[in-house]
Amino acid sequence: MNNQTQQTKYFADDLAQINRLYCNLEGIEKAIETCQERQRNLMFENMEEQQASLNEHMKFIDTLHEAHQNIIAQIQKVIKSAHLLNGYGY
């Protein structure tokens, strides 16, 4: 094999290797894009789950607040009744 033929073969081999590496690079870039998309989807799903959890927590807080207000109203009724019974005339 003469020098020119050998250089052409090396060039062809290098070109084939570059092509394989480029294909691998494209595959890796595609995989990165896919992973990033999945990450965004998971973050969105987690945000929805977190929002749902936060909504449930807020409902629970509202329920506690209502219960607190009801207890205060009951205490005020008892105090008012006690004062009426004791002649304070509220």
C-alpha angles and dihedrals in degrees: 000000000000124000094258093052092046092050090049090051092049089048091050091047091048090047091050091049091048089050091051091047090048090051089049090048091051089049091050092048090050090049090050091050090048092049091048090050091049090048091052090048092049091048089050091047090047090049090052090048091046091048091049090049091047090049090052090048091050091050089051091050090049090050090050090048091051091048089049091051091047091052091049090050091049091049090050090050091050092048091048092049091047092051091048090050091049093048100251090128102219 
